[in-house]
Amino acid sequence: MSTPQFWSTPLRYIRWAAHEKPAIFFSLVIGSMGPVALVTLPPIRRALGDVDPEPIPLSYPVPKGPRSIPKGFDDE
């Protein structure tokens, strides 16, 4: 039984795939850069001085004291 071409000569297979099936090859290259960027970009970004924004508040702040009732509406 013969060894598949990829495992016997991977660089030659990669070169063949880049020439013969470029859409599939480059989509795999770009897709494989996603997890790498997920790990490497945040430390680089912080080293360049970019800071994380404040978290968005999840609740509306409740004012202290008695509630002022609006006046001038004829709904009562």
C-alpha positions in Angstrom: 0.0 0.0 0.0 1.4 3.4 -1.0 1.6 6.5 1.3 -0.7 9.3 0.3 1.1 12.1 -1.6 0.5 14.7 1.1 2.3 12.8 3.8 5.2 11.7 1.6 6.0 15.1 0.1 4.0 17.9 1.8 5.8 20.9 0.3 5.4 19.6 -3.2 1.7 18.9 -2.5 1.2 22.4 -1.1 2.8 23.9 -4.2 0.6 21.7 -6.5 -2.5 22.7 -4.6 -1.6 26.4 -4.8 -1.3 26.2 -8.5 -4.1 23.8 -9.4 -6.8 24.6 -6.7 -6.0 28.2 -5.6 -9.4 29.0 -4.2 -9.4 26.0 -1.8 -5.7 26.5 -0.9 -5.9 30.2 -0.1 -9.2 29.8 1.8 -7.5 27.3 4.0 -4.5 29.6 4.5 -6.7 32.6 5.4 -8.9 30.4 7.6 -5.9 29.0 9.5 -4.7 32.5 10.3 -7.9 33.2 12.4 -6.9 31.1 15.5 -3.3 32.3 15.2 -4.6 36.0 15.2 -6.8 35.2 18.2 -3.8 34.3 20.2 -1.2 36.8 18.9 -3.1 40.1 18.2 -4.3 41.1 21.7 -0.8 41.2 23.3 0.5 43.1 20.3 -2.4 45.5 20.5 -1.9 46.2 24.2 1.9 46.7 23.6 1.1 49.4 21.0 -1.0 51.3 23.6 -4.6 50.3 22.8 -6.7 49.6 25.9 -9.8 47.6 26.3 -13.0 49.7 26.6 -15.1 49.8 29.7 -17.8 47.1 29.9 -21.2 48.2 28.8 -23.6 48.6 31.8 -26.1 45.8 31.9 -28.7 47.7 34.0 -30.1 51.2 34.1 -28.8 53.3 37.0 -31.6 53.9 39.5 -31.6 57.5 40.8 -31.5 58.1 44.6 -34.2 60.0 46.4 -37.9 60.5 45.7 -39.2 60.2 42.1 -40.3 63.5 40.6 -43.7 63.2 39.0 -43.9 65.1 35.7 -46.4 67.9 35.6 -48.2 69.5 32.7 -49.8 66.4 31.2 -53.6 66.1 31.0 -53.8 62.3 31.4 -55.3 62.2 34.8 
